[in-house]
Amino acid sequence: MATITIDDKEYDTETLSDDAKNQLQSINFVDQELARLNAQAAVLQTARIAYAKALNDALGTDLVFNS
């Protein structure tokens, strides 16, 4: 028996209506996508910092690039 807690109330997932199960599945999907996109954004930000540093090194400057 799996349970979920929403607003401090526990629900048995096996007894949820089909609509509630579908909504829960959608929430789980969105949460996973948000986590994936946040991880991708972190990778891209790290790459941007490295490229900006390389550009500064190539130009012989100490410029700061903000997005």
N, CA, C and O atoms as a GROMACS GRO file, in nm:
protein
  268
    1MET      N    1   0.084  -0.117   0.000
    1MET     CA    2   0.000   0.000   0.000
    1MET      C    3   0.090   0.124   0.000
    1MET      O    4   0.163   0.149   0.095
    2ALA      N    5   0.082   0.200  -0.106
    2ALA     CA    6   0.156   0.325  -0.114
    2ALA      C    7   0.066   0.440  -0.073
    2ALA      O    8  -0.053   0.442  -0.104
    3THR      N    9   0.126   0.534  -0.004
    3THR     CA   10   0.048   0.650   0.037
    3THR      C   11   0.120   0.777  -0.008
    3THR      O   12   0.242   0.779  -0.027
    4ILE      N   13   0.042   0.883  -0.023
    4ILE     CA   14   0.096   1.016  -0.048
    4ILE      C   15   0.036   1.109   0.055
    4ILE      O   16  -0.074   1.086   0.106
    5THR      N   17   0.108   1.215   0.086
    5THR     CA   18   0.060   1.313   0.182
    5THR      C   19   0.040   1.446   0.111
    5THR      O   20   0.133   1.500   0.051
    6ILE      N   21  -0.080   1.498   0.120
    6ILE     CA   22  -0.115   1.627   0.060
    6ILE      C   23  -0.182   1.710   0.169
    6ILE      O   24  -0.281   1.669   0.228
    7ASP      N   25  -0.125   1.827   0.193
    7ASP     CA   26  -0.179   1.915   0.298
    7ASP      C   27  -0.195   1.842   0.431
    7ASP      O   28  -0.299   1.852   0.497
    8ASP      N   29  -0.090   1.769   0.468
    8ASP     CA   30  -0.086   1.696   0.596
    8ASP      C   31  -0.191   1.585   0.607
    8ASP      O   32  -0.220   1.538   0.718
    9LYS      N   33  -0.247   1.543   0.496
    9LYS     CA   34  -0.344   1.433   0.499
    9LYS      C   35  -0.291   1.321   0.411
    9LYS      O   36  -0.248   1.345   0.298
   10GLU      N   37  -0.293   1.198   0.463
   10GLU     CA   38  -0.243   1.083   0.389
   10GLU      C   39  -0.354   1.020   0.305
   10GLU      O   40  -0.470   1.010   0.347
   11TYR      N   41  -0.316   0.978   0.184
   11TYR     CA   42  -0.409   0.913   0.092
   11TYR      C   43  -0.347   0.782   0.045
   11TYR      O   44  -0.228   0.776   0.014
   12ASP      N   45  -0.426   0.679   0.041
   12ASP     CA   46  -0.384   0.551  -0.016
   12ASP      C   47  -0.397   0.563  -0.167
   12ASP      O   48  -0.507   0.583  -0.219
   13THR      N   49  -0.286   0.551  -0.238
   13THR     CA   50  -0.289   0.572  -0.383
   13THR      C   51  -0.375   0.468  -0.456
   13THR      O   52  -0.425   0.493  -0.565
   14GLU      N   53  -0.391   0.353  -0.395
   14GLU     CA   54  -0.472   0.249  -0.459
   14GLU      C   55  -0.621   0.282  -0.457
   14GLU      O   56  -0.698   0.228  -0.536
   15THR      N   57  -0.662   0.370  -0.367
   15THR     CA   58  -0.804   0.401  -0.357
   15THR      C   59  -0.840   0.533  -0.426
   15THR      O   60  -0.956   0.575  -0.424
   16LEU      N   61  -0.741   0.598  -0.486
   16LEU     CA   62  -0.770   0.724  -0.556
   16LEU      C   63  -0.853   0.697  -0.681
   16LEU      O   64  -0.846   0.590  -0.740
   17SER      N   65  -0.932   0.795  -0.719
   17SER     CA   66  -1.009   0.783  -0.843
   17SER      C   67  -0.911   0.785  -0.961
   17SER      O   68  -0.796   0.826  -0.946
   18ASP      N   69  -0.958   0.741  -1.076
   18ASP     CA   70  -0.874   0.743  -1.196
   18ASP      C   71  -0.829   0.885  -1.228
   18ASP      O   72  -0.715   0.907  -1.268
   19ASP      N   73  -0.921   0.980  -1.211
   19ASP     CA   74  -0.886   1.119  -1.238
   19ASP      C   75  -0.775   1.166  -1.144
   19ASP      O   76  -0.680   1.232  -1.187
   20ALA      N   77  -0.787   1.134  -1.016
   20ALA     CA   78  -0.685   1.173  -0.918
   20ALA      C   79  -0.552   1.106  -0.950
   20ALA      O   80  -0.446   1.169  -0.939
   21LYS      N   81  -0.555   0.980  -0.990
   21LYS     CA   82  -0.431   0.909  -1.028
   21LYS      C   83  -0.367   0.976  -1.149
   21LYS      O   84  -0.245   0.990  -1.154
   22ASN      N   85  -0.448   1.016  -1.246
   22ASN     CA   86  -0.395   1.084  -1.365
   22ASN      C   87  -0.333   1.218  -1.328
   22ASN      O   88  -0.226   1.253  -1.379
   23GLN      N   89  -0.398   1.292  -1.239
   23GLN     CA   90  -0.344   1.421  -1.196
   23GLN      C   91  -0.212   1.402  -1.120
   23GLN      O   92  -0.118   1.479  -1.138
   24LEU      N   93  -0.206   1.302  -1.037
   24LEU     CA   94  -0.084   1.270  -0.962
   24LEU      C   95   0.029   1.232  -1.058
   24LEU      O   96   0.143   1.274  -1.041
   25GLN      N   97  -0.005   1.153  -1.158
   25GLN     CA   98   0.094   1.114  -1.259
   25GLN      C   99   0.145   1.237  -1.334
   25GLN      O  100   0.264   1.248  -1.362
   26SER      N  101   0.057   1.330  -1.365
   26SER     CA  102   0.096   1.453  -1.434
   26SER      C  103   0.187   1.538  -1.346
   26SER      O  104   0.285   1.594  -1.394
   27ILE      N  105   0.154   1.546  -1.219
   27ILE     CA  106   0.239   1.622  -1.125
   27ILE      C  107   0.378   1.558  -1.117
   27ILE      O  108   0.479   1.629  -1.118
   28ASN      N  109   0.383   1.427  -1.108
   28ASN     CA  110   0.512   1.358  -1.102
   28ASN      C  111   0.594   1.383  -1.229
   28ASN      O  112   0.714   1.406  -1.221
   29PHE      N  113   0.529   1.380  -1.344
   29PHE     CA  114   0.597   1.406  -1.470
   29PHE      C  115   0.653   1.547  -1.472
   29PHE      O  116   0.769   1.568  -1.509
   30VAL      N  117   0.572   1.644  -1.433
   30VAL     CA  118   0.616   1.784  -1.432
   30VAL      C  119   0.731   1.803  -1.334
   30VAL      O  120   0.827   1.873  -1.365
   31ASP      N  121   0.723   1.743  -1.217
   31ASP     CA  122   0.832   1.753  -1.120
   31ASP      C  123   0.963   1.698  -1.177
   31ASP      O  124   1.069   1.757  -1.158
   32GLN      N  125   0.954   1.585  -1.247
   32GLN     CA  126   1.073   1.525  -1.307
   32GLN      C  127   1.129   1.615  -1.418
   32GLN      O  128   1.251   1.631  -1.430
   33GLU      N  129   1.041   1.672  -1.498
   33GLU     CA  130   1.085   1.762  -1.605
   33GLU      C  131   1.151   1.888  -1.547
   33GLU      O  132   1.253   1.934  -1.599
   34LEU      N  133   1.093   1.943  -1.442
   34LEU     CA  134   1.152   2.060  -1.378
   34LEU      C  135   1.291   2.027  -1.323
   34LEU      O  136   1.383   2.107  -1.337
   35ALA      N  137   1.306   1.913  -1.262
   35ALA     CA  138   1.436   1.872  -1.210
   35ALA      C  139   1.536   1.856  -1.324
   35ALA      O  140   1.651   1.897  -1.312
   36ARG      N  141   1.492   1.796  -1.434
   36ARG     CA  142   1.580   1.778  -1.550
   36ARG      C  143   1.621   1.912  -1.608
   36ARG      O  144   1.738   1.933  -1.640
   37LEU      N  145   1.526   2.003  -1.622
   37LEU     CA  146   1.555   2.134  -1.679
   37LEU      C  147   1.644   2.217  -1.586
   37LEU      O  148   1.731   2.290  -1.633
   38ASN      N  149   1.623   2.206  -1.456
   38ASN     CA  150   1.709   2.276  -1.361
   38ASN      C  151   1.852   2.224  -1.369
   38ASN      O  152   1.947   2.302  -1.361
   39ALA      N  153   1.868   2.094  -1.383
   39ALA     CA  154   2.001   2.036  -1.397
   39ALA      C  155   2.065   2.082  -1.528
   39ALA      O  156   2.183   2.114  -1.532
   40GLN      N  157   1.987   2.086  -1.634
   40GLN     CA  158   2.038   2.132  -1.763
   40GLN      C  159   2.077   2.280  -1.755
   40GLN      O  160   2.180   2.319  -1.810
   41ALA      N  161   1.998   2.360  -1.688
   41ALA     CA  162   2.029   2.502  -1.672
   41ALA      C  163   2.160   2.519  -1.595
   41ALA      O  164   2.240   2.606  -1.629
   42ALA      N  165   2.183   2.438  -1.493
   42ALA     CA  166   2.307   2.445  -1.417
   42ALA      C  167   2.427   2.411  -1.504
   42ALA      O  168   2.531   2.476  -1.495
   43VAL      N  169   2.414   2.311  -1.589
   43VAL     CA  170   2.521   2.274  -1.680
   43VAL      C  171   2.548   2.387  -1.778
   43VAL      O  172   2.664   2.421  -1.804
   44LEU      N  173   2.443   2.446  -1.832
   44LEU     CA  174   2.460   2.556  -1.928
   44LEU      C  175   2.521   2.678  -1.863
   44LEU      O  176   2.603   2.747  -1.924
   45GLN      N  177   2.483   2.708  -1.740
   45GLN     CA  178   2.540   2.822  -1.669
   45GLN      C  179   2.689   2.799  -1.644
   45GLN      O  180   2.770   2.890  -1.657
   46THR      N  181   2.724   2.677  -1.607
   46THR     CA  182   2.865   2.644  -1.586
   46THR      C  183   2.944   2.660  -1.716
   46THR      O  184   3.055   2.713  -1.715
   47ALA      N  185   2.887   2.613  -1.826
   47ALA     CA  186   2.953   2.628  -1.956
   47ALA      C  187   2.968   2.775  -1.992
   47ALA      O  188   3.072   2.816  -2.043
   48ARG      N  189   2.866   2.854  -1.966
   48ARG     CA  190   2.871   2.998  -1.997
   48ARG      C  191   2.984   3.066  -1.920
   48ARG      O  192   3.057   3.148  -1.975
   49ILE      N  193   2.997   3.031  -1.794
   49ILE     CA  194   3.104   3.088  -1.712
   49ILE      C  195   3.241   3.050  -1.770
   49ILE      O  196   3.331   3.134  -1.777
   50ALA      N  197   3.254   2.926  -1.810
   50ALA     CA  198   3.382   2.881  -1.868
   50ALA      C  199   3.411   2.953  -1.999
   50ALA      O  200   3.524   2.994  -2.023
   51TYR      N  201   3.310   2.969  -2.084
   51TYR     CA  202   3.330   3.041  -2.210
   51TYR      C  203   3.364   3.187  -2.185
   51TYR      O  204   3.450   3.242  -2.253
   52ALA      N  205   3.298   3.251  -2.090
   52ALA     CA  206   3.327   3.390  -2.058
   52ALA      C  207   3.470   3.405  -2.007
   52ALA      O  208   3.540   3.500  -2.042
   53LYS      N  209   3.515   3.309  -1.924
   53LYS     CA  210   3.652   3.313  -1.875
   53LYS      C  211   3.750   3.295  -1.990
   53LYS      O  212   3.851   3.366  -1.997
   54ALA      N  213   3.721   3.202  -2.079
   54ALA     CA  214   3.808   3.179  -2.195
   54ALA      C  215   3.814   3.304  -2.283
   54ALA      O  216   3.920   3.338  -2.336
   55LEU      N  217   3.701   3.371  -2.300
   55LEU     CA  218   3.699   3.495  -2.379
   55LEU      C  219   3.783   3.602  -2.311
   55LEU      O  220   3.861   3.670  -2.376
   56ASN      N  221   3.766   3.616  -2.180
   56ASN     CA  222   3.848   3.712  -2.106
   56ASN      C  223   3.996   3.682  -2.123
   56ASN      O  224   4.077   3.772  -2.144
   57ASP      N  225   4.033   3.553  -2.114
   57ASP     CA  226   4.172   3.514  -2.130
   57ASP      C  227   4.221   3.546  -2.272
   57ASP      O  228   4.333   3.594  -2.290
   58ALA      N  229   4.137   3.520  -2.372
   58ALA     CA  230   4.174   3.546  -2.511
   58ALA      C  231   4.190   3.696  -2.537
   58ALA      O  232   4.274   3.737  -2.618
   59LEU      N  233   4.110   3.776  -2.470
   59LEU     CA  234   4.116   3.921  -2.489
   59LEU      C  235   4.219   3.986  -2.396
   59LEU      O  236   4.253   4.103  -2.413
   60GLY      N  237   4.268   3.911  -2.300
   60GLY     CA  238   4.360   3.967  -2.204
   60GLY      C  239   4.295   4.070  -2.115
   60GLY      O  240   4.359   4.166  -2.073
   61THR      N  241   4.169   4.049  -2.085
   61THR     CA  242   4.094   4.144  -2.003
   61THR      C  243   4.037   4.077  -1.880
   61THR      O  244   4.053   3.956  -1.860
   62ASP      N  245   3.972   4.155  -1.801
   62ASP     CA  246   3.903   4.103  -1.682
   62ASP      C  247   3.758   4.150  -1.684
   62ASP      O  248   3.706   4.196  -1.583
   63LEU      N  249   3.694   4.137  -1.801
   63LEU     CA  250   3.555   4.178  -1.817
   63LEU      C  251   3.463   4.083  -1.742
   63LEU      O  252   3.496   3.967  -1.720
   64VAL      N  253   3.348   4.134  -1.706
   64VAL     CA  254   3.246   4.052  -1.642
   64VAL      C  255   3.126   4.050  -1.736
   64VAL      O  256   3.073   4.154  -1.775
   65PHE      N  257   3.084   3.930  -1.772
   65PHE     CA  258   2.969   3.915  -1.860
   65PHE      C  259   2.850   3.867  -1.780
   65PHE      O  260   2.852   3.759  -1.722
   66ASN      N  261   2.746   3.947  -1.778
   66ASN     CA  262   2.622   3.910  -1.708
   66ASN      C  263   2.516   3.881  -1.810
   66ASN      O  264   2.510   3.943  -1.916
   67SER      N  265   2.432   3.788  -1.778
   67SER     CA  266   2.320   3.760  -1.869
   67SER      C  267   2.196   3.828  -1.822
   67SER      O  268   2.091   3.816  -1.886
   0.00000   0.00000   0.00000
